[in-house]
Amino acid sequence: MTQATLDRDIPVRGSGADVDARARRTAQRRRALHWIAVHALGIAAAAFFVLPFVFVFLTAVMSDNQALTRDLWPHTWQWSNFRTVWDTPGFLTWWRNTLLYAVGGTVLTVVSSLPVAYALAKFRFRGRNVIMMLVISTMMLPPQVIIIPMYLFWAKQLHLDGSLWPLIIPMAFGDAFTIFLLRQFLLTIPREYTEAAKVDGCGEVRTLLTVILPMIRPAIAAVALFQFFYCWNDYFGPQIYASSNPAAWTLSYGLESFKGAHHTNWNLTMAATVLVMAPVIMVFFFAQKAFIEGVTLTGVKG
């Protein structure tokens, strides 16, 4: 037997370990590429939404001179900008008015819309579907269409212009979008619960408050957050009714005035923007679980 034949028959030591190592590296590389492919779109979308907030915050803590340059990172962190904005005359009043508008409007909307949604979901009466169609049809009507007669009514007849009451009082009569979402959620609750409550002697009001209300907390949280965000960010309504009275301005409308007065101080403008956005972001951060759950459940059944 020749030496070449002997060399060919003797296995190479360690070749199996090298193959296993290469296989592991290939598997790890494939897993990494798969993770990047799956999450790349999500990472890009997250960066697309987060980067503007980062830019606003970094600009808010810059000095006056640096805010007008191309620098993206503060040389010195000017936390006093937030104090300067907070001490601006009228800013605290704008905060108080916005809280009154957002919290009061949210409470009135939920309290007035819940009985209507309960009646449309659980009561059987002639014309129920027609009423529901009318409620939904009001959602398709833009507010700009009816703003002139509404303004003439509140300003000329009731003399409430220069205040937020023309925006708050109508919320005590229900909201079409809130009624729709609550009704969708109430349709998912079996009728056996209400029938059992009636057997125990509960009336409709007591059934709604003691049986149904605890079961629809996620839906109430969802519609309350929707309404709170709408009122907090509303610019059109305060501009129409409260623009003539600075003491009735909200943050959304007052921010426009602040920007006009500090159009060269981008750091102060961004600091005011952060103070306006911060409460909404914090509310959504702490209530996002209930919000997502409520939005998901309200669309289960039509």
Secondary structure, DSSP 8 states (H G I E B T S, - for coil): --HHHHHHHS--TTHHHHHHHHHHHHHHHHHHHHHHHHHHHHHHHHHHHHHHHHHHHHHHTS-HHHHTSS--S-SS--THHHHHHHTSTTHHHHHHHHHHHHHHHHHHHHHHHHHHHHHHHH---TTHHHHHHHHHHHHTS-HHHHHHHHHIIIIIIS--TTSSHHHHGGGGG--HHHHHHHHHHHTTS-HHHHHHHHHTT--HHHHIIIIIHHHTHHHHHHHHHHHHHHHHH--HHHHHHSTT-GGG--HHHHHHHHHHHTTT-HHHHHHHHHHHHHHHHHHHHHHHHHHHHHHHHTTS--
